[in-house]
Structure formats: structure tokens, C-alpha cells
Amino acid sequence: MPYPQAPWTLQGYAIQTLHLVNIDRVRPLIPLELEIISVWPGKTFGSVYLSNYGSGSVLEYSELIIASALVSYQRKIGAWISHIYVDNVDSVAGGQEIWGLPKELAEFTWEQGKHVTVHQGNCRLCSLNYNQQSLAWRQRLSASSFSAKDGNLLIFPAEFESLLGLIGSKLEIPAESPFYGIGLGQPWLTVRCEQMSLRVDAPKVVGKMGI
């Protein structure tokens, strides 16, 4: 088996943006079993997460995660990951086979502290320009995400500790990108994570699909 078993521990840095997206636009991307949480009339939270995991990680790779909505199921709350890309084939296999995530391969170009672009072949998925943070604080947080595998609805937790800082950013998602239709627009909040330590646990089955 080429990939490590869960939990995965990862170390590196990341940038995460937060957006308000239209519930009507993301509903087709999300299983009907999941209730989309409205944080504003007709709106839910969407997010773009770009990370680079290096030395000390179970696998070294870059990652792009598109969380298209904040959702709930039987009083459990988490994000729905509709698109996810990495540049490591073992990460693709592990993501698909352990967590049921729709991981695909892509290419990442980082200019640390300034810019990151993600391509899949000739298609540019997105670009993010961002600033260095001047003020940062150490924070521990945990969050959950939903996924689906073999007809089961899954949930899995992630815990991380990092130096966090609020920064400015500009996101570009070209029309040919698979997640352009989500309508993410410009972030209203961007957080930069430095000296990040992340642990992603194995998923648990919380329900059945299509029942």
C-alpha cells in the first residue's frame, strides 16, 4: 500500500480564504442528505484552502481544497469538500480510498509569501496573490468535513496548531476552472497559517446515501 494509514500528520504552511456563496448555486454539488447551513439569507460559507506540507509530514505535497458549503447532518456540522487537488499520487490514492475524497492531480507553483497558481494540464484552476502577515498569534483549532464512499456518508475531524495572521488576498478563478460555477468571488477574510501542524483522523460512517 503506497500511502500511510490514517491519521495523517502534516506540517507546513497554508492560506485559507472565506467567502459567502449562494446556496442555490452549490446545492447541486452536495448530497441531498446534508442540510446546507445558512449564515445569511440565501448564503452559506465557502472556502479555498491552499497548503504546502513539507519536512515532518507523512507525505510531502501541495494541496488545494474547495469547500463549497457549511453543512449539517444529525446535529453534526462540517464542510463539504466538492473539489480537491494535490501534486502527489500517493496522496490522491489515500484521499480517495481512506476518506472518499475526490482528489485529483494538479501542478502547484509557489512564490512563498506572494503568490500561488494551480494548474491541471493546460487548465488554470486558480491563482491567489497574498501578503505577508505582520501580526500573528498561535492558535489551536479543530473542524470536521463530510465526504462519501461506497454509499456511506462519512465525517472526519482535523486538528491543527499554527501561527495565524489575517492578510489581504486576491483570488482569480478563470471560467474554464471546474469550480468557477460556485461563484466564490473575492474573499472577505483571508488567514495565513505558518508553522502549521495538522492531524487528519480516519473517517466515521454517519449515515447512508440515498435513503
C-alpha positions in Angstrom: 0.0 0.0 0.0 1.8 3.2 -1.1 0.0 5.6 1.2 0.2 5.8 5.0 -2.9 4.8 7.0 -4.9 7.4 9.0 -4.3 9.5 10.9 -2.1 11.7 8.7 0.1 14.2 10.4 1.2 17.1 8.2 3.5 20.1 8.7 3.9 23.2 6.7 2.0 26.4 5.8 -1.3 27.3 4.3 -3.6 30.2 3.2 -7.3 29.9 3.7 -9.9 32.2 2.3 -13.5 32.6 3.4 -16.4 33.5 1.1 -20.2 33.9 1.1 -21.7 31.8 -1.6 -25.2 31.4 -2.9 -26.9 28.3 -1.5 -28.8 27.8 -4.8 -25.6 27.6 -6.8 -23.9 25.0 -4.6 -26.9 22.8 -3.8 -26.3 20.5 -6.9 -22.7 19.8 -5.6 -23.9 18.5 -2.2 -25.7 15.3 -1.3 -29.3 15.8 -0.5 -28.9 14.1 2.9 -26.8 17.1 4.0 -28.5 20.3 5.1 -26.8 23.5 4.0 -26.3 25.9 6.8 -27.5 29.4 6.0 -25.3 32.1 7.6 -27.0 34.9 5.8 -30.3 34.9 3.9 -29.6 32.6 0.9 -25.9 32.4 1.7 -23.5 29.8 3.2 -19.8 29.8 3.8 -17.4 28.6 1.1 -13.6 28.3 1.4 -10.4 28.0 -0.6 -7.5 26.3 1.2 -4.0 26.2 -0.3 -1.3 24.4 1.6 2.2 23.0 1.3 3.2 20.1 3.5 7.0 19.6 3.9 9.5 18.0 6.2 8.0 16.1 9.1 4.8 15.2 7.2 3.7 11.6 6.5 3.7 12.7 2.8 5.1 15.8 1.2 2.8 17.6 -1.2 0.8 20.7 -2.0 -3.0 20.8 -1.8 -5.9 22.8 -3.0 -9.3 22.3 -1.2 -12.6 23.9 -2.3 -15.2 23.6 0.4 -18.4 24.7 -1.3 -20.7 24.9 1.8 -21.1 24.6 5.5 -23.4 21.7 6.1 -25.0 19.6 8.9 -26.2 16.1 9.4 -27.9 14.7 12.6 -26.5 17.7 14.6 -23.0 17.3 13.2 -21.6 20.3 11.5 -18.8 20.4 8.9 -17.6 21.5 5.5 -18.5 19.7 2.2 -15.3 19.3 0.1 -16.5 19.4 -3.5 -13.1 19.7 -5.2 -9.6 18.8 -4.0 -6.3 18.7 -5.8 -2.8 17.6 -4.8 0.6 17.0 -6.6 1.4 13.6 -5.1 -0.1 10.3 -6.5 0.1 8.6 -3.1 -2.0 11.4 -1.6 -4.5 11.0 -4.4 -4.9 7.3 -3.6 -5.0 7.8 0.2 -7.5 10.6 -0.1 -9.8 8.6 -2.3 -9.5 5.2 -0.6 -9.4 6.3 3.1 -11.6 9.4 3.1 -13.7 9.1 -0.1 -12.5 12.5 -1.2 -12.5 13.4 -5.0 -8.7 14.0 -5.1 -7.1 14.7 -8.5 -3.6 15.5 -9.5 -2.6 19.1 -10.3 0.6 21.2 -10.5 1.4 24.0 -8.0 3.7 27.0 -8.4 4.5 28.8 -5.2 6.2 32.1 -4.8 6.3 31.9 -1.0 4.8 34.9 0.7 3.4 36.3 -2.5 1.6 34.1 -5.0 0.4 30.5 -5.8 -1.0 29.2 -9.0 -2.6 25.8 -9.6 -2.8 24.2 -13.0 -4.3 20.9 -14.2 -2.7 20.3 -17.6 -3.4 23.4 -19.7 -6.2 24.5 -17.4 -5.5 27.1 -14.7 -7.6 26.2 -11.7 -7.0 29.3 -9.7 -4.4 31.9 -8.7 -4.0 33.6 -5.3 -2.0 36.7 -4.6 -1.5 37.3 -0.9 0.5 39.4 1.6 2.9 38.6 4.3 1.3 38.9 7.8 2.8 41.4 10.2 0.8 40.3 13.3 0.3 36.6 14.2 -0.9 34.6 17.1 -0.6 30.9 18.0 -3.9 29.1 17.8 -5.2 25.5 18.1 -8.4 24.7 16.3 -10.4 21.7 15.2 -13.0 21.2 12.4 -14.8 18.4 10.6 -15.6 17.7 7.0 -18.1 15.4 5.3 -17.4 13.0 2.4 -19.0 10.0 0.8 -17.7 6.5 0.0 -19.3 3.2 -1.1 -22.8 4.6 -0.4 -21.9 5.8 3.0 -21.9 9.3 4.3 -18.7 10.0 6.3 -17.4 12.6 8.7 -13.8 13.1 9.7 -12.1 15.6 12.1 -8.9 17.6 11.6 -7.0 19.3 14.4 -4.3 21.9 13.8 -2.0 24.3 15.6 -0.5 27.2 13.8 0.7 30.8 13.9 -2.3 32.6 12.4 -2.4 36.0 10.7 -5.1 38.0 8.9 -3.8 39.1 5.4 -5.1 40.6 2.2 -5.5 38.5 -0.9 -6.9 38.5 -4.4 -8.3 35.3 -5.9 -8.6 34.6 -9.6 -10.7 31.6 -10.8 -10.9 31.5 -14.6 -14.1 30.5 -16.4 -12.6 27.2 -17.5 -11.9 26.1 -13.9 -14.2 23.2 -12.7 -15.3 25.2 -9.7 -15.8 28.5 -11.4 -19.6 28.0 -11.2 -19.6 28.1 -7.4 -19.2 31.9 -7.6 -16.7 32.3 -4.9 -15.8 35.8 -5.8 -13.3 37.8 -3.7 -12.6 36.6 -0.2 -14.0 38.7 2.7 -11.5 37.1 5.0 -8.0 35.5 4.4 -5.9 33.7 7.0 -2.3 32.7 6.7 -1.0 29.7 8.7 2.7 29.4 9.4 4.5 26.7 11.4 1.4 24.6 11.0 0.9 21.1 12.4 -2.2 19.3 11.1 -3.7 15.9 12.1 -6.4 14.4 9.9 -8.1 11.4 11.5 -9.8 8.4 9.9 -13.5 8.9 8.9 -16.5 7.5 10.6 -19.7 6.4 8.9 -22.7 8.6 10.0 -25.3 7.6 7.5 -26.3 6.0 4.2 -26.6 7.8 0.9 -29.9 7.7 -1.0 -32.0 6.5 2.0 
